[in-house]
């Protein structure tokens, strides 16, 4: 037995030699919720806990050691580290995804949406898909230079590059790091098409680039709106601008000449499904011209994190919501099968899709986003120098 200090608490750790069991006795932590943090520490965060990812060999169990007082700890702060990848374009071969390449300048997302399907990717970093995903972020400052190198390859053939496919490229740290902006400047220079899905209002900063590209048939955007209820949005998307603010983003993008749509993503059965028609109507009035909808996805660790949030934030609805989710997923929390993973299956899921289709038709939305041009592409020089005409 040895005594160590961790996180301003006294900890006694007893570890078996083979490492199969580690017990942490931490003052003031309840036995029933070993990885939960007190509300004061996770203020402004959606996840309630920081459970280890699926690849970690050890689990921690905390028990109350009888001390009456607990030392107050400060709220969790956002930490950003840098990553130096070899390549920046991620290729996709999924048959039910409408793009074959994407760029993700950041890992983790400070927006902290509790339902985010990208949370399990943090487990590959040895971090928790819970609070770590919201607070321990990684940026890729060399992304624009790597992108230039890939576009300069003589074998490269242009097709739209998707941004915002894993984590939001306009999360708050983009204001400082400007990696997304750097990529867009290069794509504007090379006349390369791009698509964006975001909840972030920081996209308004880049309307000078996106407006010109949109009018040239080189860009379109989608703003994600999950609910029009500001209280619900604040709870499950704690660091995302409110719904009314996102509607103004649609207005400003449309006014700048960017073809813009609305993405109801995710639609949560039993919680937000009554808002299909109001969201589509409000977005159409704001200037959205195409629309999409994706059913809630709860892969891997997301299911447990979402249930924790639901039972705390909406305890009176928790059982009903989970029952509706399972009704659209063949009795499970999630089904990852291609094509049905974004729409669900069964009578209830089909009813939701039918309501969406009827509302889109009634509001005269375009059935899809505009097709982007690839014939304007100008290959850059690898080092960024201007090419000679002779």
C-alpha positions, 0 to 999 in steps of 0.5 A, a space after each residue: 500500500 502506498 499513499 500518493 497525492 492526486 488532483 488535490 486529494 489524498 489517494 491510497 492505491 492498492 495494486 495487484 502485481 499483475 495489474 488486473 485490479 487497481 482500487 483508488 480510495 478518494 476522499 469525498 467521492 461517492 461509491 455509486 458514481 466512481 467517475 462522476 465529477 461534482 457539478 461545480 467541476 464540470 460546469 459548462 460541460 455536458 458529460 457527467 463522468 470521465 469513464 475510461 475508454 474501451 481500450 484501457 486495461 484498468 477501471 477505477 473504483 472510488 469509495 468514501 473513506 469517511 472524511 466529512 469535508 471535501 476540498 473544493 477543486 476548480 472547474 475543468 479547463 480546456 487544454 489544447 495540445 498539438 499534433 503533427 500528422 503525416 497527411 491531412 485528407 481522410 478518405 472515406 469509403 462508406 457507401 451511405 456517406 455522400 463524400 469520399 474525403 474530409 479534413 478534421 483540424 481538431 480532435 475532441 470538441 469543446 462544444 461538448 454535445 452529449 450525443 456526439 457520435 465522435 466521442 469514441 474516437 478519443 479512446 484511440 488517444 488513451 483518453 475518456 470519451 466523456 469529459 476528456 473529449 470536451 476538455 482535452 483537445 488536439 489541434 493540427 496547425 500544419 493542416 494547411 501546409 499538408 493540404 497544399 502538398 496533397 493538392 499539388 500531387 500530380 495524381 490528385 483529382 479534385 472532389 469536394 472536401 467535407 469539413 465538420 464530419 467528425 468534430 466541429 471545425 468552428 468550435 471556440 479554439 478555431 478563433 485562436 488557431 485559425 486552422 480552418 481559415 488557413 485551409 479555406 484560404 488555400 481552397 479558395 486560391 486553388 478553386 477547390 470545392 468544399 462543404 461545411 457542417 457546423 453549429 459554430 457562429 465563427 463561420 461568419 468570420 469566413 463569409 468573405 471566402 465562402 461567399 465568393 466560393 459559393 457564388 462560383 459553385 465551389 462551396 455550400 454549408 449546412 447549419 446543424 439545429 437539434 432543437 429550438 428550445 434554448 434550455 434543452 440546447 444549453 443542457 445537451 450542447 452546453 458550449 454551442 450558440 443557441 438555436 436563435 443565434 444559429 438561425 441568424 448564421 443561416 441568414 448571414 450565410 445566405 445574404 453573403 451568397 453561400 448556398 446554405 441548408 439546415 441539418 436536423 442532426 441528431 433527431 432524438 426520438 421521444 425528446 426532439 422529434 416533435 420539432 421536425 416541422 418547426 425547425 424546418 420552417 424556421 430555417 426556411 424563413 432564415 434562408 436555408 434552401 436544402 435540408 437533411 435529417 439524421 437520427 440519433 446515433 449512440 455508438 460504443 461509449 456514447 450510449 452510456 454517456 447519453 443515458 447518464 445525461 438523460 437520467 439527470 437532465 430529463 429524468 421524467 422522459 428518460 425511460 420513454 426516450 430510450 424506449 423510442 430509441 430502441 424501437 428505431 434500432 431493432 431493440 438495441 441502443 444502436 445499429 451500425 448497419 450501413 444506410 439504416 444507421 442514419 435513418 433507423 428502422 421500423 414503423 416509428 423511424 419510417 413515420 419520422 422520415 415521412 414527416 420530414 419528407 412531407 415538410 421538405 416538400 411543403 416548404 419547397 426545399 431543394 431535395 439535395 445540396 447543389 452540386 459543386 464544380 471541380 473544373 475550376 481547380 488550379 493545382 498549387 505549387 508544393 512550396 506555396 510559391 507562385 508558378 511561372 507562366 514561362 
